[in-house]
Amino acid sequence: MDQRTYFQELKSGTVHPVYLFYGPEALIRKSALEQLKKRVLMPGLEELDCTVMQNPGAQQLIESCETLPMMSEYRLIIVQDCALLMSGKAKDEEQDSALLVSYLSRVPGTTCLVFDMSGAIDKRKKLTSALMKQPGVVSFDALGDEELWRWMNQTLRRSGKRMEQGACEQLAFLSGRDLTLLSGELHKLAAYVQEREVITGADVEQVATRTAESTVFAMAEAISARRAQEAFTLLGVLVHGGEQRIGILAMITRHYRQMLHLVAMREARVPQPQQAKTLGVPPFVLNKLVRQVSGRTLESLRRDVDACVQTDYDIKRGAVREDAALDRLMLKLLAG
């Protein structure tokens, strides 16, 4: 099930004996676990009936599940980042997996067992495969655009603030879509506007923390406009921020490939909604890309992409140092 279905089930009173929580959206996964605790544990006495385990042996885990709750309706067992569900060989994996697979159907009605995975799961593993057949499997996927805008405003509502969709889009573009990081950005914005209720795009532009990807985007804008000093200043921001030059080159290459694909789609008269879907960007970002490719031809963008690929090749074969290669590429892109 998805996260929305999970919260609806919990609200209606449904509690499954076994859960598997996985997926990239850590903040919502954490919230889901907190809501489950509130549902199954006695307020104020949570520690008596909640056990958190790190890679327990199968027998140890089964014994914990068989222990009756003391003060609550359920005993909550949380297994964090179980090695039996991850890539690589775990200790006593074959024996422990077999024991737990056979036990899943016998978990007592007084126990709620949660496998809480912060990393990727390996669906080829025996225990993972068995858990995926349970009704309590919850995938915490990254939020779609509309869900993200809604989540931002729900978070801001606690501070008596709100944002229009354009400002939400701008914040996601500049700071990324990780909810843990975005939560901090929203609190910062709420404090920045003080008594004002509505947070604007100008506010976001002023105080939002930039991701490396959005900085590369701004650098490409500067290159397109032949603003060499600004482009190299932004490159310096990335380097001083800890980004490796080879990683910066990979982001530049990806960006110029997006520009190339966009021009190719425009020449083929592909509708804008399909352009955005193909490139995997929201309309807000597509409009920025459209401005960047204004006046560009397929031939010129192919040359730019080829220059990026050649630079990567030269670095990896040791023909040139990373710093010199990236500076030379920047000058070539600025020359057009």
N, C-alpha and C positions, 0 to 999 in steps of 0.2 A: 504494500500500500504506500501511497505518498504521505507526506507530512500532514497535509490538510485532513485526509481521511483519519489519520491517527488521532489528531486532536479532537475531531468530531466523535470518534469512538470513545475516547477517554471522557469527554464531556457527557456522553450518554450513559456512562458507567461501565463500559466494556473494558475488562482487563484480561489480557491473555497470559497464560502461564509462562510462555517463552517469547522473548523479543530479540530481534537482531536489528540494531540501529547502525546504519552505515551511510556514507555519502559525504560530499565535500562541505555541506553547509553546517559548520561546527556550532555556530551560535544557536540555531534552531534546534539542533540535536541536543545541545545542553539544556535548552528550555524544555524540550520534550521529556528529558529525564527528570527535571525538577517538577514538572507537572505530574509525572507518574508517582514521584515520591509523595506529593501532596495527596494524591488519590488513595494510595495504599498504606501509608504510614500514619500513625497517631501523632497529631501535632504536638511538638515539644518533646516527644520521646522517640524521634526518628532514629537515633543512633542505636537504640536497643534492638531494632528489627531490620537494620540495613547493614549489609556487609559488602564492602568493595574489595575485589580480588584482582591481583595482577598475575596472569598466567598460572592459575592453580593447576595442580594435577587433577585428573578426572575424578579420582576417588575423593579427594578433598572437596571438590566442588559438589559432588553428589551428597556428601555428608552435610554440607552447609544447606543444601536444598531440602534435605530431609528433616532439618531442625525446625521445630514448630515456632511460630512467632510468640513473643511474650506479651505485648500490649496492643498490637495492631491486628488487622484482619489478615494481612499478608506478611511474609518475610521477604524482603527485597534483596536479591543477590545481583550485584553488578560486576560483570567480568569485563575489565578494560583491556582492549587491544589483545585479544586472545591470539596467541601464536598459531594455534591450530586452524585459524581462519585466514592467515596471511601467507604470502609467498615464502618459499624457503622451508626447510625441514625443521620441525619443532622436536623437542625432546619427547621421547616415548610417543610420537605422533600416532602411529598405527594403533597401538593399544588404547590410548586415551580417546582417540576419535571414535573407535568402535564402541567403547563404553558409553560415551556421551550420546552418540547417535541412537543407541538402543534405549537410553534413559529419557530422551526428549518426550516420548509419549507417556512417561510415568512420573513427570514432575507433579508433585502434590498440588492440590487446589489451594493450599495455604501458602504457596511459594510463587513469587514472580521473578523469573530469571531473565536478566538482560545482558546480552553480549553487546557492549558499546565499543564500536570501532572508529577510531579517529583516522586511521589510514585506510588504504585500499584493501579490499578483501579479495581472496583468490577463490573464484566460484568453482574451480576444479577440485578443491579440497572436499574430502568426504563429509566433514562436519558442516562446512558451508553449504554444500548441496542439500543436506538434510534440513538445515535451518531455513533455507530458501523456500522450502515446502510448508513451513509453519505459517499460520495466519498473522503472526505478530512481526513479520518482516517489514521494516519501515526504511524507505530510501529517502534520505535528506538531500535532495538535489538543489543545485543553485536556483534561485528564484528567477522566473521570467520577468520581463519588463514591467508589466502591470502589477504583478505581485510585489516587485521591488519598490515601485513607487508607493504602493499601499503600505508596505512595511515601514518605509521612511516616515510617512505621515503619522502612522500609528505610534512610532517611536517619538516623534516630535510633539505629539498631542500631550504627552505627560508634562512637557515644558510650556504648554499653551502656544505652540508655534505650528506653522504649516508651510509647505512648499508647493509651488505650482509644478506641473509635470516637467516643464522646460528646465527648471532649476534641479529637479531630481535627476534628469538625464545628464545634466552637466556634472553633477557631483559623481554619478556612477562612472562617467567618462574620465574625469580627472583623478578620482581616488580609487577606482576599481569597484568590484561588486562583493567583496568579502564583507559579510555583515558585522563581524567583530570590529574590523577597521572602520566601517561606515558608522557604526554606533558612536565611536569616539568623534568622528567628524561631525555628526549631527549634534552632539552635545556641545562641541566647540562652536558651531554655527549658532546654536540657540543662545549661547552666552554672548556671542559677538553682536547680535542684533539687539540685545538688551530688551527694552520694553516693546519693540516692534513685533507684530505678530507674524508677518509674512517674510520668509527668507527668499531672497531673489537670486537670480543668476549672477548678478554683480557681487553679492555677498559670497557666493560659492567661489567665484573667480578670485576674490580677495584673500580668502583664508584656507581654502581646501588644500590638503596635502596631495601632491602629484605623484602618481605612480610612474615608474620608468617608461611604461608604454605611452602614457599621455605626454610625457616629456619628449619622447621620440616623435610623436605626432606633431607637437609644436615645433620641433626642430625641422621636420620635413616642410612645415608651413613656411618657416623662415628661409629654407633652401629654395623653395618654389618662388618666393618673393625676392630672391637674391639678397637676403639680409645676412651677409656672411658673419658679421660680428655677433649677431643674436644667435645664429646657428652654432657657432663655436662656444659661445657662452653656455648654451644649453648642454652641449657635449661635456663641457667642464662640470656642470651640475651633476650629470650622470656619473662621471668618473669619480668625482669627490664624494658622491653619495654611496660609493662602494660597488657600482656596477662594473663588471669586467668588460673590457673593450670587445672581446669576441662575442659576448652576450649582446652588447649594444649593436654590433654589426648584424647579428641575427635579427634583432628587432627592426633595424633599418631595412634589411632585405625583405622581411615580411611586409613591411609597410609599402615599399615600392612595388611589390608583387600585387598587393591589393589595388594600388593605383592603376597598374597595368590591366588587371582584370576588369576594373571599373570602366576604363576607356574602351576595352574590347566589348563589354556589354552595352555601353552607350552606342557604339557604332552599329551593333546588332539590334538596336532599338528594344532592348530588354526593359520592361517596365521597372520603375524605381523600387516598388516593394520587393520584386524578385531580385533586384540588384542587392538590396540590403540583406535579404535572406541568404543569397549565395555567398556574400562576403562575411556573413555572420556578425553584422553590426546593426545597431538601432538606427532609425531614420536620422536622428540627431547627428550621429557620427558620419552617416552617408553624406549628409549635406556639407559637412566639413571636407570630406574627401572630394566631393564634386568641385568645390572651390579650388582645391589643391591641383586638380588635373585640368583646370581651365586652360585652354590653349595648348595642352600637351598632346602629342601624337603617339600612336602605338610604337612607332620606330624609336622615338626618343626615350620612351619609358623602357623599351626592351634593352636599349643601350645602358640605361641606368641599372636595371636588374642584372644585366650581364656584368657590369662593373662591380656590383655587390658580390656576386658569385665568384668572380675572379679574385677579388680581394680576400674572400674567405679561403679560397684555394691557396693563394700565395702565403697567407699566414700559416696555414696548416702544413704546408710543405717546407716552411722555414725560410722562404725566400725574402721575407721582410718582417720587421718587428711590428707588433700589433699597433703601437701608438703611431708609428710612421704610416702604416697602411691605412688606418682609419682617417688620419688627417688628409692623406692623399685622396682617398675616396670622397671625403667631404668637399674638397676643392673641385674634384671632377663633377660632382653632382651640382655644385653651385654654378659651374661653367655652363651646364645644360647640354 
